[in-house]
Amino acid sequence: MKLLVTGGAGFIGSAVVRQAVAQGHEVVNLDALTYAACLDNVASVADSPLYSFEQADIRDAAAVEACLARHAPDAVMHLAAESHVDRSIDGPGVFIETNVMGTYNLLQSARALWERKGRPESFRFHHISTDEVFGSLPADPEVQFTEDTPYDPRSPYSASKASSDHLVRAWHETYGLPVVLTNCSNNYGPYHFPEKLIPVIILNALAGKSLPIYGDGSNVRDWLYVEDHADALLTVLGRGAVGRSYNIGGENERSNLELVETLCAILDRLRPRADGASYTAQITFVTDRPGHDARYAIDPTRIRTELGWRPSVTIEEGLERTVRWYLDNEAWWRPLQSRDGVGTRIGTKA
């Protein structure tokens, strides 16, 4: 199958690209190479005859149309997005332009391609979204997001992703475009851009800086190892029902404080502080993010029962792999720390 992957130089997109090439798919990586992208993420497949790269911005309708016409993929996997909640608080406009208008441009170009091909039933437009579109959950562990949970976005980022989800469903219902949708929980793992919680904690700890935790650290997230997520996405692409959405979770709920303490314990073992103290001594609690959702948790019943998929990596195993990767790959993350906004507190303008 020939896949066009948008955002394939980003964190999740690059995991999809690497895994798709490994599975024998031909992959076209379409990426604008904005601040959070890095072609080093796909260096392992860059020389493969199955891989090609197109630098284009999904906000540029003409460029998107030309790329799809030139490559005529069998499927579009749409991962390109502005995704950092704190950045959406300070500058929501680019989130609307990229996540909403960019998705519209892709849908229009994919629809045109699909119609030129004779509307094949095998064509797919796979839209990758987030559990944040569902809003915030109570502490009750019995309450989880399902595919039928009403949308209740609470940040500019999640609102823009909710909007794009609705567009994809509308293009299916109105024009018949064969789509599948997925909403995932928080991802982590290798190549995670160093403005998100887990890499911030690892790199700040190594640098002797404070380990900032929003509020009291009680906010809960379900953590999904990125390579598990890539596997799930390719599973849904290949076997998911047209017009159906699938929630993808890691089945690993942790509070932010628990997560940071686990990272500190791993670092204490793998890279002890010179003074012998625990890295937990560097934990500090900072003013909470505006509109910070209390809890996310996914009910994975549909993807498990319909497609037989479950995550393979536990949070303990995944966090250890992640810490070891950052310890071994300073040449990857060090240059990224100089990029715009990295290492500074943003998202406080509200």
Secondary structure in CASP SS format (residue, H / E / C, confidence):
PFRMAT SS
TARGET T0000
AUTHOR 0000-0000-0000
METHOD secondary structure of the structure
MODEL  1
M C 1.00
K E 1.00
L E 1.00
L E 1.00
V E 1.00
T E 1.00
G C 1.00
G C 1.00
A C 1.00
G C 1.00
F H 1.00
I H 1.00
G H 1.00
S H 1.00
A H 1.00
V H 1.00
V H 1.00
R H 1.00
Q H 1.00
A H 1.00
V H 1.00
A H 1.00
Q C 1.00
G C 1.00
H C 1.00
E E 1.00
V E 1.00
V E 1.00
N E 1.00
L E 1.00
D E 1.00
A C 1.00
L C 1.00
T C 1.00
Y C 1.00
A C 1.00
A C 1.00
C C 1.00
L H 1.00
D H 1.00
N H 1.00
V H 1.00
A C 1.00
S C 1.00
V C 1.00
A C 1.00
D C 1.00
S C 1.00
P C 1.00
L C 1.00
Y E 1.00
S E 1.00
F E 1.00
E E 1.00
Q E 1.00
A C 1.00
D C 1.00
I C 1.00
R C 1.00
D C 1.00
A H 1.00
A H 1.00
A H 1.00
V H 1.00
E H 1.00
A H 1.00
C H 1.00
L H 1.00
A H 1.00
R H 1.00
H H 1.00
A C 1.00
P C 1.00
D C 1.00
A E 1.00
V E 1.00
M E 1.00
H E 1.00
L C 1.00
A C 1.00
A C 1.00
E C 1.00
S C 1.00
H C 1.00
V H 1.00
D H 1.00
R H 1.00
S H 1.00
I H 1.00
D H 1.00
G C 1.00
P C 1.00
G H 1.00
V H 1.00
F H 1.00
I H 1.00
E H 1.00
T H 1.00
N H 1.00
V H 1.00
M H 1.00
G H 1.00
T H 1.00
Y H 1.00
N H 1.00
L H 1.00
L H 1.00
Q H 1.00
S H 1.00
A H 1.00
R H 1.00
A H 1.00
L H 1.00
W H 1.00
E H 1.00
R H 1.00
K C 1.00
G C 1.00
R C 1.00
P C 1.00
E C 1.00
S C 1.00
F C 1.00
R E 1.00
F E 1.00
H E 1.00
H E 1.00
I E 1.00
S E 1.00
T E 1.00
D H 1.00
E H 1.00
V H 1.00
F H 1.00
G C 1.00
S C 1.00
L C 1.00
P C 1.00
A C 1.00
D C 1.00
P C 1.00
E C 1.00
V C 1.00
Q C 1.00
F E 1.00
T C 1.00
E C 1.00
D C 1.00
T C 1.00
P C 1.00
Y C 1.00
D C 1.00
P C 1.00
R C 1.00
S C 1.00
P H 1.00
Y H 1.00
S H 1.00
A H 1.00
S H 1.00
K H 1.00
A H 1.00
S H 1.00
S H 1.00
D H 1.00
H H 1.00
L H 1.00
V H 1.00
R H 1.00
A H 1.00
W H 1.00
H H 1.00
E H 1.00
T H 1.00
Y H 1.00
G C 1.00
L C 1.00
P C 1.00
V E 1.00
V E 1.00
L E 1.00
T E 1.00
N E 1.00
C E 1.00
S C 1.00
N E 1.00
N E 1.00
Y E 1.00
G C 1.00
P C 1.00
Y C 1.00
H C 1.00
F C 1.00
P C 1.00
E C 1.00
K C 1.00
L H 1.00
I H 1.00
P H 1.00
V H 1.00
I H 1.00
I H 1.00
L H 1.00
N H 1.00
A H 1.00
L H 1.00
A C 1.00
G C 1.00
K C 1.00
S C 1.00
L E 1.00
P E 1.00
I E 1.00
Y E 1.00
G C 1.00
D C 1.00
G C 1.00
S C 1.00
N C 1.00
V E 1.00
R E 1.00
D E 1.00
W E 1.00
L E 1.00
Y E 1.00
V H 1.00
E H 1.00
D H 1.00
H H 1.00
A H 1.00
D H 1.00
A H 1.00
L H 1.00
L H 1.00
T H 1.00
V H 1.00
L H 1.00
G H 1.00
R H 1.00
G C 1.00
A C 1.00
V C 1.00
G C 1.00
R C 1.00
S E 1.00
Y E 1.00
N E 1.00
I E 1.00
G C 1.00
G C 1.00
E C 1.00
N C 1.00
E E 1.00
R E 1.00
S E 1.00
N H 1.00
L H 1.00
E H 1.00
L H 1.00
V H 1.00
E H 1.00
T H 1.00
L H 1.00
C H 1.00
A H 1.00
I H 1.00
L H 1.00
D H 1.00
R H 1.00
L H 1.00
R C 1.00
P C 1.00
R C 1.00
A C 1.00
D C 1.00
G C 1.00
A C 1.00
S C 1.00
Y H 1.00
T H 1.00
A H 1.00
Q H 1.00
I E 1.00
T E 1.00
F E 1.00
V E 1.00
T C 1.00
D C 1.00
R C 1.00
P C 1.00
G C 1.00
H C 1.00
D C 1.00
A C 1.00
R E 1.00
Y C 1.00
A C 1.00
I E 1.00
D C 1.00
P C 1.00
T H 1.00
R H 1.00
I H 1.00
R H 1.00
T H 1.00
E H 1.00
L H 1.00
G C 1.00
W C 1.00
R C 1.00
P C 1.00
S C 1.00
V C 1.00
T C 1.00
I H 1.00
E H 1.00
E H 1.00
G H 1.00
L H 1.00
E H 1.00
R H 1.00
T H 1.00
V H 1.00
R H 1.00
W H 1.00
Y H 1.00
L H 1.00
D H 1.00
N C 1.00
E H 1.00
A H 1.00
W H 1.00
W H 1.00
R H 1.00
P H 1.00
L H 1.00
Q C 1.00
S C 1.00
R C 1.00
D C 1.00
G C 1.00
V C 1.00
G C 1.00
T C 1.00
R C 1.00
I C 1.00
G C 1.00
T C 1.00
K C 1.00
A C 1.00
END
